[in-house]
C-alpha cells in the first residue's frame, strides 16, 4: 500500500522527529523488558524464551520502522495504535495526513 | 564418526553424571554471561549483539550435547577441551575409553 502525497520541509522535520521519538520509546521499553526478564530467577528456559522474543521483536522492529514517505502514514498509524506515538507528536502535519492517520488507527 | 564400544551399567551412570554436570556448568556460565551483558549500560546494539550471541550458542549447545553412546567419546573430548569437563569427571570409565578421550583432546 502506498500513498502519493507531498511532504513539506516542515512536515518532513516533524515526521522525522516523531519517527525517531517512537523508535526511541519502543527500544527503551524493550531494553527495560530484557533487563526485567534477566533479573531475578533466570533459567535456561527463560533464556531461550528471551531469545525467541528478541527474534520476533527484531523482525517486527526492522520491518516496522520504514521511513519512506510513501508508507509513512501507515507507519505512523501503526505506531499510534501501538502506543509509541500520540497524535500530539504529529502536530503540524497537514489536516489531510492527520485525517488519514486517524482513519487508519480506527480501522 | 562413530565408535562401537560397549558401555557397562556403571559406565553409563558415570557418563550420564558427567554429561549432565558439563551441561549444567555450561548453561550456568551462559546465564551468568547474559546477566553480565545486560547489567550496566545496555544499548540497542548490545541487545542485538546478545541476540546474535544467543542464536550461535543455542545452535552450538543443541548440537553438542548429544547423548548417543556411539558419539559420546567425541562429545566428552570436546567438553574436556572446552573446559566444561575435567578428566576427573570421567573417572571410572574403562581405560580404553579414557585413552580415546585423551587422544581426541590432544588432537
Backbone of each chain as ProteinMPNN parsed JSONL, in Angstrom:
{"seq_chain_A": "XXXXXXXXXXXXXXXXXXXXXXXXXXXXXXXXXXXXXXXXXXXXXXXXXXXXXXXXXXXXXXXXXXXXXXXXXXXXXXXXXXXXXXXXXXXXXXXXXXXXXXXXXXX", "coords_chain_A": {"N_chain_A": [[0.83, -1.201, 0.0], [0.619, 2.148, -0.895], [0.89, 5.693, -0.577], [0.622, 8.517, -2.455], [1.677, 11.387, -1.566], [2.527, 14.783, -0.987], [5.209, 15.961, 1.016], [5.893, 18.665, 2.993], [8.779, 20.716, 3.775], [8.762, 21.431, 6.478], [6.937, 19.563, 7.433], [8.351, 17.238, 6.939], [10.386, 17.515, 8.779], [8.956, 17.396, 11.169], [7.879, 14.851, 10.926], [10.168, 13.249, 10.945], [11.136, 13.71, 13.483], [9.055, 12.686, 15.054], [9.044, 10.038, 14.254], [11.625, 9.199, 15.072], [11.31, 9.556, 17.789], [9.323, 7.719, 18.468], [10.649, 5.36, 17.857], [12.774, 5.462, 19.675], [11.344, 5.342, 22.07], [10.124, 2.816, 21.854], [12.348, 1.129, 21.703], [13.632, 1.7, 24.127], [11.707, 0.746, 25.894], [11.813, -1.938, 25.254], [14.466, -2.588, 25.928], [14.26, -2.217, 28.672], [12.421, -4.229, 29.283], [13.948, -6.505, 28.658], [16.01, -6.307, 30.538], [14.482, -6.615, 32.844], [13.461, -9.221, 32.486], [15.772, -10.692, 32.731], [16.629, -10.244, 35.26], [16.455, -11.383, 38.676], [15.178, -14.713, 39.184], [16.37, -16.6, 36.568], [16.152, -18.759, 34.252], [17.331, -21.524, 32.208], [15.269, -22.079, 30.394], [13.951, -19.64, 30.455], [15.901, -18.133, 29.243], [16.038, -19.136, 26.609], [13.457, -18.534, 25.9], [13.617, -15.755, 25.993], [15.389, -15.396, 23.919], [13.829, -16.243, 21.723], [11.86, -14.304, 21.892], [13.315, -11.961, 21.378], [14.077, -12.501, 18.764], [11.626, -12.343, 17.437], [10.888, -9.7, 18.023], [12.949, -8.253, 16.855], [12.608, -8.767, 14.159], [10.079, -7.675, 13.848], [10.505, -4.945, 14.54], [12.485, -4.182, 12.715], [11.038, -4.379, 10.356], [8.96, -2.611, 10.759], [9.81, 0.065, 11.213], [10.007, 1.938, 8.834], [11.134, 4.344, 6.92], [10.007, 5.587, 4.519], [8.537, 8.047, 2.553], [6.331, 7.329, 1.147], [5.065, 5.356, 2.579], [4.765, 6.272, 5.087], [2.508, 7.29, 6.4], [1.073, 5.015, 7.032], [2.879, 3.758, 8.677], [2.99, 5.586, 10.804], [0.345, 5.399, 11.68], [0.284, 2.77, 12.64], [2.147, 2.998, 14.698], [0.876, 4.795, 16.396], [-1.357, 3.294, 17.062], [-0.157, 1.259, 18.48], [0.769, 2.636, 20.591], [3.222, 3.925, 20.675], [3.46, 6.37, 19.622], [1.744, 9.48, 20.068], [-1.114, 11.3, 18.906], [-0.549, 13.936, 19.252], [2.207, 14.063, 18.862], [2.327, 14.269, 16.185], [1.481, 16.687, 15.508], [1.195, 19.479, 13.419], [1.531, 18.325, 11.01], [-0.166, 18.261, 7.852], [-3.745, 18.668, 7.586], [-4.999, 16.695, 6.035], [-3.248, 14.527, 6.051], [-3.212, 13.909, 8.772], [-5.867, 13.206, 9.158], [-5.987, 10.901, 7.64], [-4.213, 9.273, 9.047], [-5.608, 9.044, 11.478], [-7.933, 7.78, 10.597], [-6.898, 5.322, 9.79], [-5.904, 4.4, 12.213], [-8.242, 3.953, 13.569], [-9.325, 1.902, 12.199]], "CA_chain_A": [[0.0, 0.0, 0.0], [1.385, 3.387, -0.958], [0.116, 6.915, -0.71], [1.445, 9.553, -3.065], [1.363, 12.724, -1.088], [3.698, 15.646, -0.813], [5.58, 16.345, 2.382], [6.645, 19.932, 3.006], [10.018, 20.671, 4.549], [8.379, 21.43, 7.898], [6.319, 18.259, 7.73], [9.42, 16.232, 6.975], [11.088, 17.663, 10.063], [8.042, 16.888, 12.216], [7.767, 13.397, 10.741], [11.426, 12.618, 11.367], [11.193, 13.819, 14.936], [8.07, 11.753, 15.607], [9.548, 8.696, 13.929], [12.75, 8.904, 15.969], [10.798, 9.51, 19.152], [8.639, 6.425, 18.619], [11.701, 4.33, 17.857], [13.476, 5.535, 20.954], [10.429, 4.844, 23.114], [9.928, 1.367, 21.741], [13.616, 0.479, 22.037], [13.847, 1.812, 25.574], [10.787, -0.177, 26.552], [12.322, -3.292, 25.024], [15.662, -2.751, 26.771], [13.756, -2.382, 30.038], [11.829, -5.576, 29.362], [15.032, -7.503, 28.68], [16.627, -6.208, 31.874], [13.495, -7.174, 33.776], [13.385, -10.666, 32.303], [17.033, -11.307, 33.121], [16.844, -10.072, 36.704], [15.767, -12.383, 39.487], [15.435, -16.061, 38.666], [16.504, -16.556, 35.11], [16.511, -20.149, 33.975], [17.642, -21.875, 30.827], [14.061, -21.908, 29.582], [13.747, -18.186, 30.333], [16.892, -17.598, 28.299], [15.602, -19.462, 25.239], [12.248, -17.725, 25.654], [14.095, -14.408, 25.699], [15.952, -15.45, 22.568], [12.685, -16.259, 20.795], [11.201, -12.998, 21.984], [14.151, -10.993, 20.665], [13.988, -12.812, 17.328], [10.357, -11.792, 16.948], [10.931, -8.239, 18.152], [13.897, -7.72, 15.879], [11.923, -8.862, 12.882], [8.976, -6.718, 13.922], [11.032, -3.575, 14.555], [13.147, -3.944, 11.421], [10.029, -4.19, 9.315], [8.01, -1.543, 11.06], [10.377, 1.418, 11.119], [10.301, 2.12, 7.422], [10.974, 5.788, 6.721], [9.774, 6.06, 3.151], [7.368, 8.931, 2.617], [5.184, 6.651, 0.532], [4.393, 4.447, 3.531], [4.902, 6.853, 6.428], [1.188, 7.43, 7.011], [0.742, 3.693, 7.598], [3.804, 3.543, 9.794], [2.522, 6.409, 11.926], [-0.911, 4.837, 12.197], [0.621, 1.595, 13.449], [2.842, 3.434, 15.914], [-0.138, 5.364, 17.286], [-2.166, 2.177, 17.545], [0.631, 0.507, 19.465], [1.071, 3.481, 21.746], [4.574, 4.518, 20.649], [3.25, 7.775, 19.253], [0.398, 10.023, 20.259], [-1.431, 12.214, 17.803], [0.166, 15.188, 19.542], [3.544, 14.01, 18.264], [2.194, 14.527, 14.745], [1.008, 18.078, 15.365], [1.943, 20.255, 12.426], [1.292, 17.7, 9.699], [-1.394, 18.877, 7.337], [-5.016, 18.081, 8.011], [-5.302, 15.507, 5.24], [-2.421, 13.418, 6.557], [-3.685, 13.538, 10.109], [-7.153, 12.519, 8.991], [-5.683, 9.547, 7.175], [-3.643, 8.515, 10.178], [-6.694, 8.745, 12.426], [-8.815, 6.782, 9.976], [-6.203, 4.026, 9.851], [-5.838, 3.98, 13.621], [-9.566, 3.476, 13.991], [-9.816, 0.835, 11.318]], "C_chain_A": [[0.862, 1.247, 0.0], [0.436, 4.564, -1.044], [1.033, 7.962, -1.311], [1.015, 10.914, -2.576], [2.655, 13.481, -0.888], [3.958, 15.909, 0.672], [6.38, 17.638, 2.305], [7.899, 19.754, 3.87], [9.708, 20.587, 6.052], [7.788, 20.084, 8.289], [7.368, 17.154, 7.811], [10.16, 16.28, 8.308], [10.248, 17.091, 11.206], [7.98, 15.357, 12.157], [9.022, 12.682, 11.262], [11.525, 12.591, 12.891], [10.266, 12.787, 15.585], [8.553, 10.308, 15.424], [10.656, 8.289, 14.911], [12.289, 8.756, 17.42], [10.136, 8.144, 19.421], [9.659, 5.295, 18.724], [12.407, 4.293, 19.205], [12.61, 4.985, 22.089], [10.314, 3.323, 23.058], [11.202, 0.613, 22.143], [13.869, 0.541, 23.542], [12.941, 0.871, 26.35], [11.311, -1.608, 26.427], [13.568, -3.567, 25.874], [15.256, -2.977, 28.229], [13.179, -3.775, 30.25], [12.901, -6.649, 29.481], [15.704, -7.506, 30.05], [15.747, -6.886, 32.92], [13.485, -8.71, 33.707], [14.627, -11.356, 32.856], [17.259, -11.213, 34.631], [16.046, -11.133, 37.457], [16.076, -13.783, 38.984], [15.397, -15.992, 37.153], [17.039, -17.923, 34.705], [16.882, -20.331, 32.507], [16.428, -21.632, 29.926], [13.747, -20.425, 29.39], [14.674, -17.607, 29.273], [16.488, -17.898, 26.858], [14.306, -18.728, 24.9], [12.628, -16.291, 25.28], [14.654, -14.359, 24.276], [14.843, -15.435, 21.516], [12.002, -14.89, 20.733], [11.991, -11.947, 21.202], [14.136, -11.24, 19.152], [12.74, -12.174, 16.734], [10.39, -10.268, 16.95], [11.824, -7.613, 17.091], [13.262, -7.673, 14.489], [10.835, -7.784, 12.786], [9.492, -5.283, 13.772], [11.708, -3.235, 13.227], [12.138, -3.66, 10.319], [9.217, -2.929, 9.506], [8.57, -0.143, 10.826], [10.923, 1.678, 9.714], [10.049, 3.594, 7.095], [10.922, 6.17, 5.252], [8.485, 6.88, 3.189], [6.123, 8.256, 2.062], [4.43, 5.738, 1.517], [4.267, 5.055, 4.934], [3.57, 7.004, 7.16], [0.785, 6.114, 7.7], [1.618, 3.37, 8.805], [3.324, 4.32, 11.014], [1.242, 5.842, 12.525], [-0.621, 3.624, 13.095], [1.263, 2.003, 14.777], [1.871, 4.068, 16.912], [-0.965, 4.241, 17.897], [-1.434, 1.41, 18.655], [1.065, 1.351, 20.662], [2.463, 4.103, 21.75], [4.542, 5.978, 20.225], [1.873, 8.201, 19.725], [0.139, 10.97, 19.088], [-0.758, 13.568, 18.011], [1.559, 15.227, 18.909], [3.509, 14.352, 16.786], [1.644, 15.925, 14.456], [1.858, 18.831, 14.357], [1.885, 19.604, 11.053], [-0.024, 18.268, 9.152], [-2.624, 18.013, 7.653], [-5.295, 16.735, 7.323], [-4.515, 14.292, 5.76], [-2.917, 12.951, 7.915], [-4.998, 12.761, 10.031], [-6.93, 11.075, 8.54], [-5.12, 8.676, 8.293], [-4.759, 8.083, 11.118], [-7.629, 7.672, 11.867], [-8.187, 5.389, 10.057], [-6.129, 3.496, 11.28], [-7.16, 3.35, 14.036], [-10.11, 2.333, 13.147], [-10.002, -0.486, 12.05]], "O_chain_A": [[1.758, 1.374, 0.835], [-0.689, 4.437, -1.529], [2.089, 8.267, -0.757], [0.089, 11.518, -3.118], [3.718, 12.905, -0.654], [3.028, 16.056, 1.466], [7.413, 17.703, 1.639], [8.044, 18.768, 4.593], [10.299, 19.795, 6.787], [8.103, 19.537, 9.345], [7.278, 16.254, 8.646], [10.511, 15.252, 8.887], [10.758, 16.4, 12.088], [8.022, 14.671, 13.178], [8.937, 11.649, 11.927], [11.935, 11.6, 13.495], [10.645, 12.105, 16.538], [8.469, 9.485, 16.335], [10.633, 7.205, 15.492], [12.814, 7.935, 18.173], [10.364, 7.514, 20.454], [9.544, 4.402, 19.564], [12.608, 3.23, 19.793], [13.092, 4.254, 22.954], [10.397, 2.638, 24.078], [11.142, -0.406, 22.831], [14.273, -0.448, 24.153], [13.355, 0.272, 27.342], [11.255, -2.386, 27.379], [13.705, -4.64, 26.462], [15.829, -3.814, 28.925], [13.423, -4.414, 31.274], [12.791, -7.574, 30.286], [15.937, -8.56, 30.642], [16.231, -7.635, 33.769], [13.5, -9.395, 34.73], [14.548, -12.465, 33.384], [17.996, -12.014, 35.205], [15.088, -11.702, 36.933], [17.142, -14.008, 38.41], [14.501, -15.396, 36.556], [18.235, -18.194, 34.808], [16.76, -19.418, 31.691], [16.545, -21.059, 28.843], [13.332, -20.002, 28.311], [14.297, -16.717, 28.511], [16.581, -17.032, 25.988], [14.085, -18.347, 23.751], [12.043, -15.693, 24.377], [14.42, -13.405, 23.533], [14.92, -14.694, 20.536], [11.628, -14.403, 19.667], [11.418, -11.148, 20.461], [14.178, -10.297, 18.362], [12.787, -11.549, 15.674], [9.967, -9.628, 15.986], [11.494, -6.58, 16.508], [13.368, -6.686, 13.76], [10.704, -7.09, 11.778], [8.969, -4.508, 12.971], [11.527, -2.144, 12.686], [12.36, -2.808, 9.459], [8.835, -2.264, 8.543], [7.878, 0.729, 10.3], [12.128, 1.639, 9.465], [8.903, 4.035, 7.004], [11.716, 6.992, 4.795], [7.483, 6.469, 3.774], [5.001, 8.573, 2.459], [3.27, 5.4, 1.282], [3.729, 4.429, 5.847], [3.504, 6.865, 8.381], [0.232, 6.115, 8.8], [1.169, 2.799, 9.799], [3.261, 3.781, 12.119], [1.082, 5.812, 13.746], [-1.207, 3.478, 14.168], [0.968, 1.437, 15.829], [2.02, 3.903, 18.123], [-1.237, 4.238, 19.098], [-2.039, 0.977, 19.636], [1.651, 0.843, 21.619], [2.847, 4.744, 22.728], [5.496, 6.723, 20.45], [0.947, 7.392, 19.78], [1.061, 11.378, 18.381], [-0.436, 14.261, 17.046], [2.03, 16.279, 18.477], [4.537, 14.687, 16.196], [1.38, 16.283, 13.308], [3.086, 18.822, 14.433], [2.159, 20.254, 10.044], [-0.885, 18.702, 9.917], [-2.532, 16.819, 7.938], [-5.76, 15.781, 7.947], [-5.05, 13.19, 5.886], [-3.027, 11.753, 8.174], [-5.202, 11.784, 10.752], [-7.6, 10.153, 9.004], [-5.494, 7.515, 8.458], [-4.849, 6.918, 11.506], [-8.056, 6.77, 12.587], [-8.866, 4.407, 10.355], [-6.274, 2.297, 11.521], [-7.194, 2.351, 14.754], [-11.226, 1.862, 13.364], [-10.409, -1.476, 11.443]]}, "seq_chain_B": "XXXXXXXXXXXXXXXXXXXXXXXXXXXXXXXXXXXXXXXXXXXXXXXXXXXXXXXXXXXXXXXXXXXXXXXXXXXXXXXXXXXXXXXXXXXXXXXXXXXXXXXXXXX", "coords_chain_B": {"N_chain_B": [[31.284, -39.665, 12.386], [31.665, -42.558, 14.25], [31.831, -44.673, 17.133], [31.938, -47.947, 17.936], [31.454, -49.151, 20.85], [31.153, -50.932, 23.892], [29.19, -49.995, 26.699], [29.274, -50.326, 30.105], [26.916, -50.855, 32.789], [27.64, -49.347, 35.044], [29.436, -47.568, 33.858], [27.713, -46.223, 32.186], [26.212, -44.845, 34.054], [28.153, -43.166, 35.164], [28.85, -41.732, 32.912], [26.467, -40.418, 32.299], [26.191, -38.766, 34.496], [28.461, -37.147, 34.261], [27.984, -35.928, 31.828], [25.607, -34.493, 32.361], [26.608, -32.8, 34.295], [28.475, -31.26, 32.909], [26.792, -29.979, 31.131], [25.203, -28.504, 32.885], [27.149, -26.826, 33.984], [27.986, -25.382, 31.716], [25.624, -24.127, 30.924], [25.034, -22.611, 33.209], [27.212, -20.891, 33.185], [26.665, -19.518, 30.858], [24.186, -18.323, 31.453], [25.09, -16.589, 33.435], [26.785, -14.985, 31.923], [24.926, -13.729, 30.239], [23.411, -12.294, 32.09], [25.415, -10.569, 32.984], [26.033, -9.166, 30.601], [23.709, -7.747, 30.261], [23.549, -6.111, 32.417], [24.414, -2.875, 33.767], [25.419, -0.386, 31.358], [23.428, -0.895, 28.584], [22.865, -1.126, 25.47], [20.929, -0.598, 22.427], [22.422, -1.771, 20.355], [23.977, -3.523, 21.847], [21.959, -5.216, 22.656], [21.096, -6.429, 20.252], [23.473, -7.624, 19.606], [23.638, -9.42, 21.731], [21.463, -10.983, 21.08], [22.348, -12.17, 18.671], [24.49, -13.585, 19.711], [23.218, -15.396, 21.434], [21.785, -16.839, 19.549], [23.838, -18.171, 18.209], [24.976, -19.623, 20.336], [22.867, -21.242, 21.138], [22.485, -22.871, 18.953], [24.96, -24.116, 18.915], [25.016, -25.414, 21.456], [22.747, -27.048, 21.316], [23.566, -28.777, 19.315], [25.852, -29.91, 20.35], [25.438, -31.298, 22.806], [24.904, -34.286, 22.7], [23.612, -37.209, 23.493], [24.267, -39.903, 22.589], [25.479, -43.162, 22.741], [27.186, -43.923, 20.779], [28.519, -41.676, 19.956], [29.52, -40.508, 22.162], [32.112, -40.48, 23.211], [33.414, -38.618, 21.617], [31.921, -36.376, 22.185], [32.528, -36.058, 24.901], [35.274, -35.564, 24.7], [35.276, -33.099, 23.391], [33.993, -31.559, 25.328], [35.809, -31.659, 27.409], [37.976, -30.396, 26.206], [36.915, -27.868, 25.935], [36.687, -27.15, 28.519], [34.486, -27.71, 30.097], [34.275, -30.13, 31.263], [36.368, -32.089, 33.401], [39.032, -34.463, 33.265], [38.858, -35.937, 35.552], [36.134, -36.031, 36.062], [35.397, -38.09, 34.516], [36.329, -40.318, 35.646], [36.409, -43.776, 36.244], [35.377, -44.708, 33.949], [36.255, -47.152, 31.455], [39.688, -47.973, 30.718], [40.319, -47.921, 27.987], [38.394, -46.244, 26.833], [38.938, -43.845, 28.139], [41.513, -43.362, 27.238], [41.012, -42.925, 24.571], [39.459, -40.603, 24.719], [41.357, -38.814, 25.773], [43.257, -38.849, 23.728], [41.782, -37.655, 21.687], [41.311, -35.164, 22.803], [43.845, -34.108, 22.769], [44.322, -33.824, 20.153]], "CA_chain_B": [[32.227, -40.54, 13.1], [31.039, -43.343, 15.321], [32.682, -45.674, 17.775], [31.103, -49.017, 18.506], [32.015, -49.743, 22.05], [30.149, -51.267, 24.914], [29.194, -49.221, 27.938], [28.694, -51.084, 31.22], [25.9, -50.118, 33.548], [28.352, -48.353, 35.866], [29.958, -46.533, 32.96], [26.579, -45.404, 31.737], [25.854, -43.946, 35.157], [29.223, -42.16, 35.244], [28.75, -40.901, 31.71], [25.287, -39.547, 32.414], [26.5, -37.776, 35.523], [29.448, -36.21, 33.705], [27.274, -35.206, 30.765], [24.703, -33.525, 32.997], [27.414, -31.824, 35.017], [29.039, -30.354, 31.906], [25.674, -29.176, 30.632], [24.831, -27.545, 33.923], [28.22, -25.822, 34.071], [27.983, -24.507, 30.544], [24.417, -23.307, 30.976], [25.173, -21.615, 34.276], [28.156, -19.877, 32.716], [25.97, -18.722, 29.851], [23.216, -17.477, 32.158], [25.877, -15.545, 34.072], [27.238, -14.073, 30.86], [23.782, -12.927, 29.789], [23.147, -11.323, 33.177], [26.523, -9.609, 32.938], [25.898, -8.317, 29.415], [22.52, -6.903, 30.368], [23.704, -5.162, 33.526], [25.163, -1.659, 33.395], [24.899, 0.189, 30.112], [22.951, -1.966, 27.71], [22.299, -0.339, 24.375], [20.253, -1.331, 21.362], [23.402, -2.607, 19.669], [24.293, -4.609, 22.785], [20.835, -6.16, 22.668], [21.143, -7.251, 19.023], [24.66, -8.486, 19.74], [23.242, -10.504, 22.626], [20.584, -11.865, 20.314], [23.216, -12.962, 17.785], [25.289, -14.476, 20.556], [22.335, -16.481, 21.887], [21.486, -17.685, 18.378], [25.003, -19.034, 17.985], [25.124, -20.522, 21.488], [21.766, -22.205, 21.125], [22.827, -23.814, 17.893], [26.149, -24.828, 19.406], [24.661, -26.278, 22.587], [21.818, -28.073, 20.821], [24.3, -29.769, 18.537], [26.959, -30.515, 21.099], [25.025, -32.225, 23.862], [24.294, -35.417, 22.004], [23.887, -38.329, 24.375], [24.207, -41.239, 21.999], [26.714, -43.835, 23.149], [28.067, -44.033, 19.616], [29.294, -40.44, 19.75], [29.769, -39.908, 23.478], [33.556, -40.26, 23.386], [33.725, -37.357, 20.937], [31.277, -35.32, 22.967], [33.328, -35.85, 26.111], [36.55, -34.94, 24.318], [35.014, -31.672, 23.137], [33.658, -30.889, 26.59], [37.065, -31.511, 28.152], [38.745, -29.371, 25.511], [36.328, -26.554, 26.199], [36.763, -26.859, 29.946], [33.245, -27.992, 30.837], [34.536, -31.371, 31.992], [37.771, -32.454, 33.598], [39.176, -35.928, 33.15], [38.38, -36.496, 36.829], [34.69, -36.283, 35.966], [35.205, -39.328, 33.751], [36.894, -41.406, 36.444], [35.547, -44.954, 36.356], [35.222, -45.259, 32.594], [37.38, -48.065, 31.272], [40.952, -47.407, 30.256], [40.285, -47.717, 26.539], [37.595, -45.042, 26.553], [39.666, -42.666, 28.617], [42.635, -43.14, 26.329], [40.457, -42.306, 23.355], [39.1, -39.206, 25.026], [42.608, -38.031, 25.91], [43.853, -38.712, 22.396], [40.983, -36.658, 20.952], [41.535, -33.855, 23.421], [45.165, -33.611, 22.379], [44.46, -33.808, 18.692]], "C_chain_B": [[31.507, -41.29, 14.226], [32.056, -44.32, 15.906], [31.761, -46.724, 18.371], [31.803, -49.636, 19.7], [30.896, -49.968, 23.053], [30.303, -50.356, 26.124], [28.541, -50.081, 29.021], [27.682, -50.205, 31.94], [26.543, -49.006, 34.385], [28.874, -47.207, 34.991], [28.842, -45.61, 32.452], [26.178, -44.385, 32.809], [26.874, -42.817, 35.273], [29.101, -41.173, 34.076], [27.594, -39.91, 31.825], [25.544, -38.418, 33.406], [27.436, -36.701, 34.966], [28.792, -35.313, 32.653], [26.395, -34.094, 31.367], [25.475, -32.415, 33.702], [27.968, -30.783, 34.036], [27.953, -29.405, 31.4], [25.307, -28.089, 31.636], [25.883, -26.435, 34.037], [28.153, -24.845, 32.9], [26.775, -23.57, 30.563], [24.525, -22.231, 32.043], [26.14, -20.508, 33.871], [27.466, -18.943, 31.725], [24.938, -17.787, 30.49], [23.938, -16.309, 32.833], [26.349, -14.502, 33.059], [26.115, -13.149, 30.418], [23.457, -11.864, 30.834], [24.172, -10.196, 33.145], [26.361, -8.628, 31.767], [24.763, -7.313, 29.566], [22.665, -5.845, 31.457], [24.534, -3.969, 33.055], [24.591, -1.061, 32.126], [24.579, -0.962, 29.169], [22.196, -1.271, 26.589], [21.567, -1.242, 23.39], [21.233, -2.282, 20.666], [23.819, -3.785, 20.561], [23.2, -5.668, 22.749], [20.854, -7.038, 21.418], [22.393, -8.136, 19.029], [24.351, -9.69, 20.634], [22.367, -11.511, 21.89], [21.397, -12.768, 19.372], [23.993, -14.007, 18.572], [24.446, -15.673, 21.016], [21.95, -17.407, 20.73], [22.614, -18.682, 18.158], [25.138, -20.063, 19.103], [24.071, -21.617, 21.478], [22.047, -23.308, 20.104], [23.968, -24.727, 18.352], [25.775, -25.856, 20.481], [23.717, -27.402, 22.142], [22.567, -29.181, 20.074], [25.276, -30.572, 19.379], [26.513, -31.58, 22.091], [24.194, -33.369, 23.285], [24.621, -36.679, 22.795], [23.622, -39.67, 23.697], [25.544, -41.898, 22.299], [27.708, -43.924, 21.99], [28.941, -42.795, 19.407], [29.819, -39.841, 21.056], [31.253, -39.62, 23.735], [33.96, -38.907, 22.772], [33.134, -36.158, 21.691], [32.107, -35.01, 24.205], [34.651, -35.154, 25.775], [36.355, -33.434, 24.079], [34.751, -30.915, 24.438], [34.901, -30.697, 27.454], [37.885, -30.383, 27.524], [38.229, -27.973, 25.837], [36.285, -26.204, 27.684], [35.494, -27.13, 30.744], [33.34, -29.296, 31.613], [36.024, -31.457, 32.271], [37.851, -33.974, 33.466], [38.723, -36.617, 34.429], [36.896, -36.846, 36.786], [34.404, -37.6, 35.255], [35.82, -40.54, 34.45], [35.917, -42.57, 36.545], [35.179, -45.516, 34.989], [36.421, -46.17, 32.331], [38.535, -47.377, 30.557], [40.911, -47.022, 28.76], [39.524, -46.437, 26.175], [38.347, -43.786, 26.961], [40.827, -42.316, 27.683], [42.155, -42.464, 25.029], [40.078, -40.848, 23.576], [40.352, -38.345, 25.056], [43.248, -37.802, 24.539], [43.103, -37.643, 21.585], [41.185, -35.246, 21.491], [42.841, -33.259, 22.916], [45.358, -33.49, 20.862], [44.662, -32.384, 18.166]], "O_chain_B": [[30.821, -40.683, 15.048], [33.009, -44.727, 15.242], [30.91, -46.42, 19.207], [32.636, -50.531, 19.562], [29.864, -49.297, 23.053], [31.415, -49.998, 26.513], [27.398, -50.513, 28.874], [27.606, -48.995, 31.729], [26.052, -47.878, 34.426], [28.763, -46.035, 35.348], [29.015, -44.399, 32.315], [25.852, -43.235, 32.514], [26.509, -41.656, 35.459], [29.233, -39.96, 34.24], [27.725, -38.731, 31.495], [25.163, -37.27, 33.179], [27.226, -35.506, 35.175], [29.023, -34.105, 32.607], [26.436, -32.938, 30.944], [25.062, -31.255, 33.71], [27.932, -29.582, 34.304], [28.167, -28.201, 31.26], [25.127, -26.923, 31.285], [25.547, -25.259, 34.17], [28.251, -23.631, 33.082], [26.886, -22.383, 30.259], [24.155, -21.079, 31.815], [25.919, -19.336, 34.175], [27.665, -17.728, 31.758], [24.828, -16.618, 30.12], [23.456, -15.176, 32.806], [26.31, -13.299, 33.317], [26.314, -11.947, 30.243], [23.256, -10.693, 30.511], [23.828, -9.02, 33.265], [26.531, -7.42, 31.927], [24.836, -6.187, 29.073], [21.994, -4.813, 31.428], [25.262, -4.055, 32.066], [23.402, -1.212, 31.849], [25.377, -1.882, 28.992], [21.039, -0.88, 26.745], [21.583, -2.468, 23.503], [20.915, -3.446, 20.421], [23.992, -4.905, 20.08], [23.479, -6.866, 22.803], [20.652, -8.249, 21.506], [22.371, -9.256, 18.521], [24.745, -10.819, 20.341], [22.51, -12.723, 22.053], [21.158, -13.973, 19.292], [24.132, -15.155, 18.15], [24.906, -16.815, 20.988], [21.808, -18.615, 20.917], [22.383, -19.873, 17.95], [25.386, -21.24, 18.842], [24.358, -22.777, 21.775], [21.867, -24.497, 20.367], [23.921, -25.946, 18.186], [26.175, -27.018, 20.412], [23.873, -28.555, 22.544], [22.238, -30.361, 20.191], [25.492, -31.761, 19.146], [27.136, -32.636, 22.203], [22.967, -33.397, 23.377], [25.753, -37.161, 22.776], [22.832, -40.474, 24.192], [26.603, -41.291, 22.139], [28.919, -43.991, 22.201], [29.981, -42.867, 18.752], [30.478, -38.801, 21.054], [31.6, -38.639, 24.392], [34.75, -38.161, 23.351], [33.75, -35.099, 21.814], [32.36, -33.847, 24.52], [35.085, -34.257, 26.497], [37.164, -32.613, 24.51], [35.218, -29.792, 24.629], [35.029, -29.689, 28.149], [38.42, -29.526, 28.227], [39.0, -27.026, 25.993], [35.895, -25.099, 28.06], [35.428, -26.816, 31.932], [32.553, -29.529, 32.531], [36.844, -30.969, 31.493], [36.838, -34.669, 33.548], [38.256, -37.755, 34.393], [36.456, -37.824, 37.391], [33.313, -38.157, 35.373], [35.827, -41.645, 33.909], [34.748, -42.385, 36.886], [34.726, -46.655, 34.878], [37.485, -45.979, 32.92], [38.372, -46.353, 29.893], [41.394, -45.967, 28.348], [39.956, -45.659, 25.324], [38.388, -42.798, 26.228], [41.084, -41.15, 27.383], [42.804, -41.57, 24.486], [40.339, -39.982, 22.741], [40.402, -37.279, 24.441], [43.718, -36.706, 24.234], [43.716, -36.834, 20.889], [41.225, -34.273, 20.739], [42.934, -32.057, 22.668], [46.421, -33.104, 20.378], [44.796, -32.185, 16.958]]}, "name": "protein", "num_of_chains": 2, "seq": "XXXXXXXXXXXXXXXXXXXXXXXXXXXXXXXXXXXXXXXXXXXXXXXXXXXXXXXXXXXXXXXXXXXXXXXXXXXXXXXXXXXXXXXXXXXXXXXXXXXXXXXXXXXXXXXXXXXXXXXXXXXXXXXXXXXXXXXXXXXXXXXXXXXXXXXXXXXXXXXXXXXXXXXXXXXXXXXXXXXXXXXXXXXXXXXXXXXXXXXXXXXXXXXXXXXXXX"}
